Amino acid sequence: MKLTVITGSPHKKGTTALLAEKFIAGAKETGHEVLRFDTAFENVKPCLACEYCASHDGECVHKDTMNDLSKQLIETELIVFVTPLYYFGMSAQIKAVIDRFHASNAKIAGSKKAMLLVASYIADDWAMEGLETMYESMLRFLNWEDAGKLRAAGCPTREVLEQTAYPQQAFEMGKNLCQ
Ligand SMILES: Cc1cc2nc3c(=O)[nH]c(=O)nc-3n(C[C@H](O)[C@H](O)[C@H](O)COP(=O)(O)O)c2cc1C
């Protein structure tokens, strides 16, 4: 399967980077083709809502690395969103990428699966509700199917995360993907 893993953290060696690494290692072990897009280290400008894309067959007025990702997303079968919890939502870096889906909604909607991997400081059961509602609404709008979620709650740092079962769970999620 062709997968795209989109990460949202500016920490190259943070918690969600570890979840992404483990997930990708599991997916590659079973022969999946993985493209990783680290939003915090790419040049992705926020959507201007100019609607240039509406009259230019989905081409965006911005000329940045989102255009490469947009092409990849048309081909991909599974999109994995990996983000730290920032004020009970996704990070701004990954949200900027999602907002840019606006240009290619029609091309990417339908026949895809998605996954959500999150790490947060607090472990309260309500902490990820807002993020999950946004994720579920996005999938409903784009007609994508949820293929699984990993909630690494109570993990402020990589050192804490390493003491939990979440990295192994991320690996298993990647390894156990349907072919
Ligand atoms: C700007 C900012 C906002 C945050 N907001 C939340 C939050 O709303 N709830 C929470 O539990 N943790 C919050 N955190 C903590 C991070 O989600 C947590 O430390 C996470 O493990 C960081 O992931 P990373 O190392 O991959 O960047 C926030 C951290 C930052 C820097």
The ligand as a Gaussian input file, in Angstrom:
#p B3LYP/6-31G(d) Opt

LIG

0 1
 C        2.254000      25.159000      22.125000
 C        1.980000      23.928000      22.913000
 C        0.680000      23.595000      23.224000
 C        0.399000      22.436000      23.942000
 N       -0.910000      22.143000      24.241000
 C       -1.185000      21.034000      24.938000
 C       -2.530000      20.706000      25.272000
 O       -3.481000      21.408000      24.939000
 N       -2.759000      19.589000      26.017000
 C       -1.738000      18.746000      26.391000
 O       -2.000000      17.748000      27.050000
 N       -0.456000      19.011000      26.047000
 C       -0.160000      20.129000      25.342000
 N        1.138000      20.402000      24.986000
 C        2.188000      19.390000      25.279000
 C        2.522000      18.519000      24.043000
 O        1.358000      18.042000      23.414000
 C        3.359000      17.312000      24.476000
 O        4.502000      17.735000      25.186000
 C        3.787000      16.449000      23.309000
 O        4.337000      15.240000      23.763000
 C        4.837000      17.143000      22.437000
 O        5.086000      16.353000      21.285000
 P        6.437000      16.510000      20.434000
 O        7.590000      16.194000      21.343000
 O        6.284000      15.541000      19.324000
 O        6.493000      17.924000      19.960000
 C        1.456000      21.569000      24.311000
 C        2.783000      21.905000      23.982000
 C        3.040000      23.083000      23.310000
 C        4.471000      23.436000      22.954000

